[in-house]
Amino acid sequence: MARTLCKGAEAALPTTTGAATSFTQATVVRLVNTHTSNHLVTVVETQSGTAIGTMTMLASSVEFLEKQPTQCVFASAPTVKGAKVGFTG
């Protein structure tokens, strides 16, 4: 069973591509949607860069997002929070 290794402080995701964050070049980001509505999460090549993909965070859900260290993320609402994490055996 994998365990989550906390590697950074949790923070609200920015809501624009120009403010998108890499979470200190994280390769895994734990995302949590603390709202009762679904919200869109977008992964971009770099801050203000080309979109790589999007996903819907369901209300009150948790996801682990794998990405490249330089890729950044932002969400459609600040109620989606993220933290840099890793996994231990």
C-alpha positions as CSV (number, residue, x, y, z in Angstrom):
1,M,0.0,0.0,0.0
2,A,1.4,3.4,-1.0
3,R,1.6,6.2,1.4
4,T,1.6,9.9,0.6
5,L,4.8,11.9,1.4
6,C,4.0,15.6,2.0
7,K,6.7,17.7,0.3
8,G,5.2,21.2,0.4
9,A,2.5,23.4,1.8
10,E,-1.1,23.2,0.5
11,A,-2.3,26.2,-1.4
12,A,-5.2,27.3,-3.5
13,L,-4.6,26.8,-7.2
14,P,-4.4,30.0,-9.2
15,T,-7.4,30.7,-11.4
16,T,-5.5,32.0,-14.5
17,T,-2.8,30.6,-16.8
18,G,-0.6,33.6,-16.1
19,A,-0.5,32.7,-12.4
20,A,-0.4,28.9,-12.9
21,T,2.0,27.1,-10.6
22,S,4.4,24.1,-10.8
23,F,4.2,23.6,-7.0
24,T,8.0,24.0,-6.8
25,Q,8.6,21.7,-9.8
26,A,6.5,18.9,-8.4
27,T,6.0,15.7,-10.3
28,V,3.0,14.7,-8.3
29,V,0.4,17.1,-6.9
30,R,-2.4,16.1,-4.5
31,L,-5.5,18.0,-5.5
32,V,-8.6,18.5,-3.4
33,N,-11.8,20.2,-4.4
34,T,-13.2,21.5,-1.2
35,H,-16.4,22.9,-2.9
36,T,-19.8,21.2,-3.5
37,S,-19.5,22.0,-7.3
38,N,-17.3,20.4,-10.0
39,H,-14.3,22.5,-11.2
40,L,-12.0,22.4,-14.1
41,V,-8.2,21.9,-13.6
42,T,-5.9,22.8,-16.5
43,V,-2.2,21.7,-17.0
44,V,-0.1,24.0,-19.1
45,E,3.5,23.6,-20.5
46,T,4.7,26.6,-18.5
47,Q,3.1,29.6,-16.8
48,S,1.0,31.3,-19.6
49,G,2.0,28.4,-21.9
50,T,0.2,26.0,-24.2
51,A,-2.5,23.9,-22.6
52,I,-1.6,20.2,-22.3
53,G,-4.9,19.0,-21.0
54,T,-7.8,19.5,-18.6
55,M,-9.8,17.4,-16.2
56,T,-12.9,17.9,-14.1
57,M,-12.4,17.7,-10.3
58,L,-15.7,16.4,-8.9
59,A,-17.2,18.1,-5.9
60,S,-15.4,17.1,-2.6
61,S,-12.9,14.9,-4.4
62,V,-9.2,14.1,-4.2
63,E,-6.9,13.4,-7.2
64,F,-3.2,12.8,-7.6
65,L,-1.9,14.5,-10.7
66,E,1.4,13.4,-12.3
67,K,3.1,16.0,-14.4
68,Q,6.5,17.1,-15.6
69,P,8.4,19.3,-13.2
70,T,8.1,22.4,-15.4
71,Q,4.5,22.0,-16.2
72,C,2.1,24.3,-14.3
73,V,-1.6,23.9,-13.1
74,F,-4.5,26.2,-12.5
75,A,-8.2,25.7,-11.7
76,S,-11.5,27.4,-12.5
77,A,-12.0,28.2,-8.7
78,P,-9.7,28.8,-5.7
79,T,-11.6,26.1,-3.8
80,V,-9.3,23.6,-5.6
81,K,-6.2,23.2,-3.5
82,G,-2.9,21.5,-4.2
83,A,0.2,20.3,-2.5
84,K,3.5,18.8,-3.7
85,V,3.6,15.2,-2.7
86,G,5.5,11.9,-3.3
87,F,4.9,8.3,-2.5
88,T,6.6,5.9,-0.2
89,G,6.6,2.1,-0.2
